[in-house]
Amino acid sequence: MELVNKLIELLGREATLFEAFLGLLDRQTEMLVSNDIKGLNEVTERMRERLVESQLINRQRIELVERIRVANAIDGDLNVSRLLDIVDDQQADQLQRLRSLILDLNDRIGVSRSRNELLLNRSRMYIARMMEMLAKVGKPEENYTANGPRQAADLHLALDRRA
């Protein structure tokens, strides 16, 4: 089954790509924590490149699975369970290992992406808070008086130097 061997090779490339993407996510975390904007931009660009590669591999995988489905006269969708029924034991073992690896990598990528999203959101929140504080500099807020009504804050100070 030459087509199945091609699929196994393609899935191996996809797993390698996912591992590389996971490494880039870890690097992105480091850049976020250290506030390295240049490094973050470089990592983000490399992540975009891996994403394009992933999309290409995904298209190739879909086409290859369709070719396997047609070649084996399988009605309906060809999923892993159905594929395992038509391949030999060695190919089935490789497919199951790759499936487990890819699912594990996908879960780990999801966790890393969530962590980085949290870091980005916290950073945005701190920046917004800092901008708000900076906007208030030189603009005093109104204060309450002893009787309750508001009065504008007065920034004038009197200093008695007689003592």
Residue pairs with C-beta under 8 A, 6 or more apart in sequence:
1 86
1 87
1 88
1 91
3 64
3 67
3 68
3 71
4 68
4 83
4 86
4 87
4 91
4 95
5 91
6 64
7 61
7 64
7 65
7 68
7 95
8 91
8 94
8 95
8 98
10 57
10 60
10 61
10 64
11 61
11 95
11 98
11 99
11 102
12 98
13 57
14 54
14 57
14 58
14 61
14 102
15 98
15 101
15 102
15 105
17 50
17 53
17 54
17 57
18 54
18 102
18 105
18 106
18 109
19 105
20 50
21 47
21 50
21 51
21 54
21 109
22 105
22 108
22 109
22 112
24 43
24 46
24 47
24 50
25 47
25 109
25 112
25 113
25 116
26 112
27 39
27 43
28 40
28 43
28 44
28 47
28 116
29 112
29 115
29 116
29 119
30 36
30 39
31 37
31 39
31 40
31 43
32 40
32 116
32 119
32 120
32 123
33 119
65 78
65 83
66 78
68 74
68 78
68 83
69 77
69 78
72 86
74 82
74 86
80 95
80 96
80 99
83 95
84 92
84 95
84 96
87 95
140 152
140 153
140 154
140 155
141 153
142 150
142 151
142 152
142 153
143 150
143 151
143 152
143 153
144 150
144 151
145 151
